[in-house]
Amino acid sequence: MNSILDSFRQVPLTLWLLTAVLLLVTAAVAGLLHRLLRPSNGLSHQAPPALPALRQLIRELLVASRYPIVLATLVAGTHLSLQPLIRAMENKTGIILSDALEKAADILLFIWTFWVLYRIARRLARFAEHWAQKQTTALEALLVPILANGLQLALPLIALMLAKPLLPASPRYTTIIDLVASMLLIATVAWVLIRALAVMERLVMLRYRIDVEDNLQARGIRTQFSFLKKLGIFLIVLIAGSSTLMLFDGARQLGTSLLTSAGIIGLVVGFAAQKILGNLLAGFQIALTQPIRIDDAVIVENEWGWIEELTLTYVVVRLWDWRRLILPINYFIEKPFQNWTRTSAELIGSVFLYTDYGVPLEPLRAELTRLLKAHPLWDGKVNVLQVTDARERVIELRALMSARNAPLAWDLRCAIREGLIVYLQQHYPEALPRIRAEVTPPQFTDRREGHFASVDSASHPKSE
């Protein structure tokens, strides 16, 4: 300690004055930069007035880089100002101080690089969010913030990987830092891609709506994109997981050893996963040929409902009473089912009535027409009343009507069935189904006269 104090005393006064002047110059330059880089100093207003977004971007970059630049100027200026003084002290004492100073500078440079890129990425993400809120197109409004958030996560990791050689640590710790940064970077890229797929799905849903009458094309496109989105997520996760495993030497060696026995393993895996592969191929076929689509009205397993969700392995059918029927996706390839909205959402509904032979048909046809014209669910295309069967006691009447889709056709059928029954009850109650019976008088033999006689038919009238 005494030798260090003596070395301080032995340093010439001119060198101390030079160091002090250099430090003052460093402080002055840092203060000037601090003033020049203020967002309100007019630099952002040098952009064209017609580009307000460019002005805001310059402002955000100034805010992000102002303090890092000032700090870097102070640290670098201080380091250069102390160099002559440190060399003089090393010559006087023989103690090497420059190595410690260089290591400290490397640590500060490592921290500064990480810090400045994080600030810039955060400001860029903030600018992107505000810019996206002012956009009219859904693509810019939804996709830009996600890319900005991904950039906010990725830039510090890139800075960590670039500044890693500046960190004065053992190779073991630098390897760990490199490994962790690489894993986080892979996860960040995968997250951004998955979020981008979700945004694209939302854009497809906004562009192709299924809550309209003519939604056939929209349902087809949404079905295809729903399957492709799930397939894309599966591939992204698979690639990200594989890339993460390849960062480890043991995993690479394992992959090399597995390749030598790929034939046997392929046979075993193919046999074990044939159901999964079959479902996956069935999903491809459904996405391309589209025997079913999202929101299709179907009848499967004697249940009526709508296709609610299509995945890589199963299909969710929302039944009319809100239950969910889960079926493997290859069910719709291997087994027959009814699709009421395959080519069009329009549907013809039928109502069956069983009446007596004496029912008047023309008044009933007129009543059917009146009921359909008065009902808002009828689309005005199909209006038919036919006798479709004649049985021993009743006749079968079938009323046909059309509606814009299956749910409306169901409600229309129920309403028309009720209206026709009420009409028959009020105007032609005798036309409702009945059972006829005819009682014949009993036959007996008159022994005295040797012929048959019967009870007076007046005492046994016909009855219905």
Secondary structure, DSSP 8 states (H G I E B T S, - for coil): -HHHHHHHHHS-HHHHHHHHHHHHHHHHHHHHHHHHT-TTSSSGGGS-TT-HHHHHHHHHHHHHHHHHHHHHHHHHHHHHHHHHHHHHHHHHH----HHHHHHHHHHHHHHHHHHHHHHHHHHHHHHHHHHHHT-SSHHHHHHHHHHHHHHHHHHHHHHHHHSGGGS---HHHHHHHHHHHHHHHHHHHHHHHHHHHHHHHHHHHHHS-SSSS--HHHHHHHHHHHHHHHHHHHHHHHHHHHHHHTTSHHHHHHHHHHHHTHHHHHHHHHHHTHHHHHHHHHHHHHHHH-SS-TT-EEEETTEEEEEEEE-SSEEEEEETTS-EEEEETTHHHHS--EETTSS-S-EEEEEEEEE-TT--HHHHHHHHHHHHHH-TT--SS-EEEEEEEE-SS-EEEEEEEEESSHHHHHHHHHHHHHHHHHHHHHH-GGGS----B-----EEEETTTTEEEE--GGGS--B-
